[in-house]
Amino acid sequence: MGRKAKGDRHTIFTSMPTEAAQIVKAEASKLGCYIGDYIGWVVCDHFNVPAEVPLGEVTDHPEPAPTADGRVKYRAMIPREAADRVIPEAERRGNSLGDYVAKILCDRFGVPFEPRVKKKALRAWQMAGEAREQLPMTG
């Protein structure tokens, strides 16, 4: 008999501070689960989306891939229901999906982290502000 299906999931690559990555790896190791599954569970917990704690027998976790900005990168497997909440919230904040997931993790573990705001979000906010200034007030 094979393993239980994990359901529809959305893959998000998230880069986070080394301190947060070490905590994520340690927590996944304690549970014996894959790091990506652990991150998905944390995101579900953040949004109060029901999800089983990912328990398993995984004992060997690869080192995360380093990024150019000193962060480390993990692949997260976010259950679809939680991903459907991550996507609009990240967009509203002007963050990439990966940075928003990193923010969720860092907040959970008390690791300082400020997600980057995408340039297109900054431009859109600026344009919206300028449009409001040009609209005549009525009433």
Phi and psi in degrees as GROMACS dihedral restraints (atoms count N, CA, C in turn):
[ dihedral_restraints ]
;  ai    aj    ak    al  type     phi  dphi    fc
    3     4     5     6     1   -79.9    20    10
    4     5     6     7     1   178.2    20    10
    6     7     8     9     1   -74.8    20    10
    7     8     9    10     1   158.6    20    10
    9    10    11    12     1   -66.3    20    10
   10    11    12    13     1   137.0    20    10
   12    13    14    15     1   -64.0    20    10
   13    14    15    16     1   142.1    20    10
   15    16    17    18     1   -92.9    20    10
   16    17    18    19     1    -5.0    20    10
   18    19    20    21     1    83.8    20    10
   19    20    21    22     1  -179.9    20    10
   21    22    23    24     1   -67.6    20    10
   22    23    24    25     1   126.5    20    10
   24    25    26    27     1  -134.6    20    10
   25    26    27    28     1   155.8    20    10
   27    28    29    30     1  -112.2    20    10
   28    29    30    31     1   127.6    20    10
   30    31    32    33     1   -86.4    20    10
   31    32    33    34     1   127.8    20    10
   33    34    35    36     1  -131.1    20    10
   34    35    36    37     1   126.9    20    10
   36    37    38    39     1   -88.9    20    10
   37    38    39    40     1   124.5    20    10
   39    40    41    42     1  -122.9    20    10
   40    41    42    43     1   133.4    20    10
   42    43    44    45     1  -112.8    20    10
   43    44    45    46     1   134.5    20    10
   45    46    47    48     1  -138.3    20    10
   46    47    48    49     1   166.2    20    10
   48    49    50    51     1   -59.5    20    10
   49    50    51    52     1   149.6    20    10
   51    52    53    54     1   -54.4    20    10
   52    53    54    55     1   -40.4    20    10
   54    55    56    57     1   -59.2    20    10
   55    56    57    58     1   -44.3    20    10
   57    58    59    60     1   -66.8    20    10
   58    59    60    61     1   -40.9    20    10
   60    61    62    63     1   -61.7    20    10
   61    62    63    64     1   -38.5    20    10
   63    64    65    66     1   -65.2    20    10
   64    65    66    67     1   -39.3    20    10
   66    67    68    69     1   -67.0    20    10
   67    68    69    70     1   -44.6    20    10
   69    70    71    72     1   -58.3    20    10
   70    71    72    73     1   -46.6    20    10
   72    73    74    75     1   -62.8    20    10
   73    74    75    76     1   -42.7    20    10
   75    76    77    78     1   -64.3    20    10
   76    77    78    79     1   -42.5    20    10
   78    79    80    81     1   -66.5    20    10
   79    80    81    82     1   -42.1    20    10
   81    82    83    84     1   -63.7    20    10
   82    83    84    85     1   -38.3    20    10
   84    85    86    87     1   -64.0    20    10
   85    86    87    88     1   -41.7    20    10
   87    88    89    90     1   -59.6    20    10
   88    89    90    91     1   -38.9    20    10
   90    91    92    93     1   -83.6    20    10
   91    92    93    94     1   -15.6    20    10
   93    94    95    96     1    73.4    20    10
   94    95    96    97     1    27.9    20    10
   96    97    98    99     1  -114.5    20    10
   97    98    99   100     1   169.7    20    10
   99   100   101   102     1   -70.9    20    10
  100   101   102   103     1   147.3    20    10
  102   103   104   105     1   -61.2    20    10
  103   104   105   106     1   -43.0    20    10
  105   106   107   108     1   -60.9    20    10
  106   107   108   109     1   -37.3    20    10
  108   109   110   111     1   -69.3    20    10
  109   110   111   112     1   -38.3    20    10
  111   112   113   114     1   -63.3    20    10
  112   113   114   115     1   -45.4    20    10
  114   115   116   117     1   -60.4    20    10
  115   116   117   118     1   -42.6    20    10
  117   118   119   120     1   -59.4    20    10
  118   119   120   121     1   -41.0    20    10
  120   121   122   123     1   -65.4    20    10
  121   122   123   124     1   -41.2    20    10
  123   124   125   126     1   -61.9    20    10
  124   125   126   127     1   -41.9    20    10
  126   127   128   129     1   -64.3    20    10
  127   128   129   130     1   -42.0    20    10
  129   130   131   132     1   -59.0    20    10
  130   131   132   133     1   -45.5    20    10
  132   133   134   135     1   -61.2    20    10
  133   134   135   136     1   -40.2    20    10
  135   136   137   138     1   -59.0    20    10
  136   137   138   139     1   -40.8    20    10
  138   139   140   141     1   -95.7    20    10
  139   140   141   142     1     9.1    20    10
  141   142   143   144     1    56.7    20    10
  142   143   144   145     1    37.4    20    10
  144   145   146   147     1   -92.2    20    10
  145   146   147   148     1   124.5    20    10
  147   148   149   150     1   -59.1    20    10
  148   149   150   151     1   131.6    20    10
  150   151   152   153     1  -157.4    20    10
  151   152   153   154     1   142.8    20    10
  153   154   155   156     1   -73.1    20    10
  154   155   156   157     1   142.2    20    10
  156   157   158   159     1   -62.2    20    10
  157   158   159   160     1   128.6    20    10
  159   160   161   162     1   -76.6    20    10
  160   161   162   163     1    96.4    20    10
  162   163   164   165     1  -100.4    20    10
  163   164   165   166     1   149.4    20    10
  165   166   167   168     1  -171.5    20    10
  166   167   168   169     1  -158.9    20    10
  168   169   170   171     1  -128.7    20    10
  169   170   171   172     1    28.2    20    10
  171   172   173   174     1   -76.2    20    10
  172   173   174   175     1   125.3    20    10
  174   175   176   177     1  -116.4    20    10
  175   176   177   178     1   -17.1    20    10
  177   178   179   180     1  -117.5    20    10
  178   179   180   181     1   111.7    20    10
  180   181   182   183     1  -108.1    20    10
  181   182   183   184     1   127.9    20    10
  183   184   185   186     1   -67.9    20    10
  184   185   186   187     1   155.4    20    10
  186   187   188   189     1   -68.3    20    10
  187   188   189   190     1   142.5    20    10
  189   190   191   192     1   -68.7    20    10
  190   191   192   193     1   154.1    20    10
  192   193   194   195     1   -75.9    20    10
  193   194   195   196     1   130.1    20    10
  195   196   197   198     1   -74.3    20    10
  196   197   198   199     1   153.7    20    10
  198   199   200   201     1  -115.3    20    10
  199   200   201   202     1   167.7    20    10
  201   202   203   204     1   -66.2    20    10
  202   203   204   205     1   -23.4    20    10
  204   205   206   207     1   -96.3    20    10
  205   206   207   208     1    16.0    20    10
  207   208   209   210     1    86.8    20    10
  208   209   210   211     1    -0.3    20    10
  210   211   212   213     1   -87.5    20    10
  211   212   213   214     1   176.9    20    10
  213   214   215   216     1  -125.9    20    10
  214   215   216   217     1   150.7    20    10
  216   217   218   219     1  -114.1    20    10
  217   218   219   220     1   135.4    20    10
  219   220   221   222     1  -127.0    20    10
  220   221   222   223     1   153.6    20    10
  222   223   224   225     1   -94.6    20    10
  223   224   225   226     1   123.1    20    10
  225   226   227   228     1  -105.1    20    10
  226   227   228   229     1   139.9    20    10
  228   229   230   231     1  -110.0    20    10
  229   230   231   232     1    96.6    20    10
  231   232   233   234     1   -94.2    20    10
  232   233   234   235     1   122.6    20    10
  234   235   236   237     1   -54.5    20    10
  235   236   237   238     1   142.5    20    10
  237   238   239   240     1   -52.1    20    10
  238   239   240   241     1   -43.6    20    10
  240   241   242   243     1   -60.9    20    10
  241   242   243   244     1   -39.4    20    10
  243   244   245   246     1   -73.6    20    10
  244   245   246   247     1   -39.6    20    10
  246   247   248   249     1   -61.2    20    10
  247   248   249   250     1   -34.9    20    10
  249   250   251   252     1   -67.0    20    10
  250   251   252   253     1   -13.8    20    10
  252   253   254   255     1   -97.5    20    10
  253   254   255   256     1   -33.9    20    10
  255   256   257   258     1   -63.4    20    10
  256   257   258   259     1   -45.9    20    10
  258   259   260   261     1   -58.9    20    10
  259   260   261   262     1   -53.7    20    10
  261   262   263   264     1   -69.3    20    10
  262   263   264   265     1   -31.3    20    10
  264   265   266   267     1   -69.9    20    10
  265   266   267   268     1   -40.9    20    10
  267   268   269   270     1   -63.1    20    10
  268   269   270   271     1   -41.8    20    10
  270   271   272   273     1   -62.8    20    10
  271   272   273   274     1   -43.7    20    10
  273   274   275   276     1   -60.7    20    10
  274   275   276   277     1   -37.6    20    10
  276   277   278   279     1   -82.0    20    10
  277   278   279   280     1   -14.6    20    10
  279   280   281   282     1    81.3    20    10
  280   281   282   283     1    18.8    20    10
  282   283   284   285     1  -100.2    20    10
  283   284   285   286     1   157.8    20    10
  285   286   287   288     1   -71.4    20    10
  286   287   288   289     1   160.7    20    10
  288   289   290   291     1   -60.1    20    10
  289   290   291   292     1   -42.8    20    10
  291   292   293   294     1   -62.9    20    10
  292   293   294   295     1   -41.8    20    10
  294   295   296   297     1   -67.7    20    10
  295   296   297   298     1   -36.5    20    10
  297   298   299   300     1   -67.8    20    10
  298   299   300   301     1   -40.4    20    10
  300   301   302   303     1   -63.8    20    10
  301   302   303   304     1   -41.1    20    10
  303   304   305   306     1   -61.1    20    10
  304   305   306   307     1   -38.7    20    10
  306   307   308   309     1   -63.4    20    10
  307   308   309   310     1   -42.2    20    10
  309   310   311   312     1   -58.9    20    10
  310   311   312   313     1   -46.6    20    10
  312   313   314   315     1   -64.9    20    10
  313   314   315   316     1   -47.0    20    10
  315   316   317   318     1   -63.2    20    10
  316   317   318   319     1   -41.0    20    10
  318   319   320   321     1   -61.9    20    10
  319   320   321   322     1   -40.5    20    10
  321   322   323   324     1   -61.6    20    10
  322   323   324   325     1   -38.7    20    10
  324   325   326   327     1   -99.8    20    10
  325   326   327   328     1     3.5    20    10
  327   328   329   330     1    70.8    20    10
  328   329   330   331     1    29.7    20    10
  330   331   332   333     1   -98.5    20    10
  331   332   333   334     1   124.0    20    10
  333   334   335   336     1   -61.0    20    10
  334   335   336   337     1   132.3    20    10
  336   337   338   339     1  -162.1    20    10
  337   338   339   340     1   131.2    20    10
  339   340   341   342     1  -120.5    20    10
  340   341   342   343     1   113.0    20    10
  342   343   344   345     1   -66.3    20    10
  343   344   345   346     1   148.5    20    10
  345   346   347   348     1   -72.3    20    10
  346   347   348   349     1   147.1    20    10
  348   349   350   351     1  -101.0    20    10
  349   350   351   352     1   129.8    20    10
  351   352   353   354     1   -67.2    20    10
  352   353   354   355     1   143.9    20    10
  354   355   356   357     1   -59.2    20    10
  355   356   357   358     1   -38.6    20    10
  357   358   359   360     1   -66.1    20    10
  358   359   360   361     1   -29.9    20    10
  360   361   362   363     1   -70.2    20    10
  361   362   363   364     1   -41.8    20    10
  363   364   365   366     1   -60.9    20    10
  364   365   366   367     1   -43.1    20    10
  366   367   368   369     1   -63.7    20    10
  367   368   369   370     1   -43.1    20    10
  369   370   371   372     1   -63.4    20    10
  370   371   372   373     1   -42.3    20    10
  372   373   374   375     1   -64.7    20    10
  373   374   375   376     1   -39.5    20    10
  375   376   377   378     1   -64.0    20    10
  376   377   378   379     1   -44.8    20    10
  378   379   380   381     1   -64.3    20    10
  379   380   381   382     1   -39.1    20    10
  381   382   383   384     1   -64.6    20    10
  382   383   384   385     1   -39.8    20    10
  384   385   386   387     1   -64.7    20    10
  385   386   387   388     1   -42.1    20    10
  387   388   389   390     1   -66.6    20    10
  388   389   390   391     1   -37.7    20    10
  390   391   392   393     1   -64.5    20    10
  391   392   393   394     1   -39.3    20    10
  393   394   395   396     1   -64.0    20    10
  394   395   396   397     1   -37.7    20    10
  396   397   398   399     1   -65.3    20    10
  397   398   399   400     1   -30.3    20    10
  399   400   401   402     1   -87.5    20    10
  400   401   402   403     1   -15.9    20    10
  402   403   404   405     1   -76.4    20    10
  403   404   405   406     1   132.9    20    10
  405   406   407   408     1   -71.3    20    10
  406   407   408   409     1   142.1    20    10
  408   409   410   411     1   -86.9    20    10
  409   410   411   412     1   133.2    20    10
  411   412   413   414     1  -125.9    20    10
  412   413   414   415     1   162.4    20    10
